[in-house]
Amino acid sequence: MRTAVLGLLVCVLFSCETSKQNTIQYIDTKALFKDVIERLSAEHKTLQKTLIFGDSSVTQNLSMVNWESELKPFIEIDLLKNAYKGRYKADTLQSENSIKVTYTPLDAKTDLNELVITLSKPGNSLQFLNASFVTNNTLYEATKELNYYADSLFTISGTQQVQLGNNVTYKITGIITEGQ
């Protein structure tokens, strides 16, 4: 009797499959930009910011920069939020000096169309980020692209085509310069 129970228990244990989930490590972009903001603030970096909206252009030189406000669109690219969890595949390319991770959606319904992050080795500090968004619904179609180049430049550009209106385009360029 004892042997039969033990044999049955062994059979049950070996017949159970462990489910292997394809879990992808998402880079915490929010934390990366918190580090960037701290560094830019500590180094008292300045900013030359240009906004182009349609045919109009405005340039500002900022010596007292609220980096959290300026980089907020980048902070909001958060792969750890529930709307993005499990919806991307990651391709990683490593070299001697950097790690490049490209996230592409598994589901066409996500607004984040692609995210490319390059980190330096060692230390995993952010060197480059490119994010492209596409929103398409019955009212409008919009695209947005964000680029960040470590401690030198960022751009945010996009278009929006409303069904009953004109096409709107914009571009924000921020040139990060040495502080005073």
N, C-alpha and C positions, 0 to 999 in steps of 0.2 A: 504494500500500500504506500509506504513511504517512498519507495523508488518510483512508483507511478506518479505520485504528486510532484516529486522533484523533477522527473522527466517532463511532465506537463509544464511546469514552471519554466524550465530551460527552453522548451519549444516556444512558449509565449514570449519570453524575453527576446529570443532571436528572430521571431516573426514580426516584432514591432519595428517599424522603420522610424528612424529619427528624421524629422523634416529639416532639410537644409534650406535655409532662407538665403537668397542672394542679397546680402546686405552690403550696401556701398557706404563707405566712409565719406560723408559730405564735409567739405571744408567749412569751418565756421567763419564765413565772410564778415559777419558782424564783429567778431573778435579781432579779425585782421585789421579792420578799419578803426576800431577803438585804439589799437596800437599805433596806427598811422596818425590818428588825431593827436594822441599824446605826444608823439615825436615831433610833429609839425608845430604844435603849441610850445613845447619845451625849447625848440630851436628858433622860435619867433619868426617863422617863415612868413613872407608876404605873398600877396596874390594879385595878379593882373587878370581881371575877369572881364570877358567880352560876351555879351548877349546879342545874338542875331535873331530877330523875329521877323520873318517875311523879308521885307526890303530894308528894315530898320536895324541899326547897330548902335550899341552903347558899350563903352569900355570904362571900367573902374579900376583904380589902383588902391588896394586895401592893405594898410599896414597893421591894423588890429583885426585879425581874422577869426571869426567864429567857425573853426574847422568842422565842428559837429554839424552845423547848419549847412555849410558849403558841401560837405560830403554825405549829407543825409540820403540822397538817392542811392549811393553805393552801400550804405549801411542797411538799407531796406532790401537789398538783394540777399535774402536769407534762406539758404537751402534747408535750414533746419526747421523752418515753419511747416506746419501740418499740410498746407496746400501743396508743398513740393516733395514731401517725404515719399520715397519709393517710386517717384515718377521719372527718374533720370538714370541713364547709364553713364559711367565714367570711364574715360580713356586716359591713361597716364603715360607720359613720356618723360624719362629721367635722363639727365646728362650729368656731367661731372659737377656743374655749378648750379643746376636748377631742376625743379620738378614742374612739369606743365600738366595740368589736369583739365580736360575738356568734358563738360557735362552736356549731354544732349537728351532731349525728352523722349520717353517711351510712349507718351500720350500726347497726341496732337492738340489736345484741349488746353494745355498749359500755356500761360502767357510768356514765360521765360523760354525763349527759343534755343538759346545756347549760352553757356557760360564757360569762359576760358580763364583759368587762373595760373599764373606762373609765380612760384615761390623760389627764393634763393636757397642754396645749400651752403653751409650749414645754417641753421637758425630758422628756416622756413618763414622769412620775412617776405611780405608781398612785393613783387617786382612789377607785375602787370595784371590787369583784369579787364576783360571785355565781356559785356553782357548785352544780348539783343533780345528785345521783347516784341511780340506781335499780338495785337488784339484785333479781332475781327468779329463784329456782330451786325445786327440789322440796322443799327443807327450810324456806326462809323467803323473805319479801319484805321488803326494807329500802329506806328512803329517807333521804337525808341532804342537807341544804342548808347551804352556807357563805356567809356574807356578810362583807365587810370594807369599812368606810368609813374613808378615810384618817385616821389619827391620832386617831380618836374612838371607834370601836365595832367589835366583831366579834361575830358570832353563829354558832353551830354547832348545828343542830337535826336531829332525825331520829326515825324510828320503825322498829321491827322487829316483824314478825309471824311468829312461828315456827308451823309447822303444828300442833304439839301443845302450844302454850303460849299465854300471854296476850300481848297487844299491849304493847310497851315503847316509851315515848317519853322523849326527853331534850332538853334545851336548855342550851347554855352561852352566856352573854352576858358579854362583856368590855368594860367601859367604860374607855377610855384617858384618863387625866387628866394634868395638868401635874405634872412632877417637883418634887422639893424642892430 
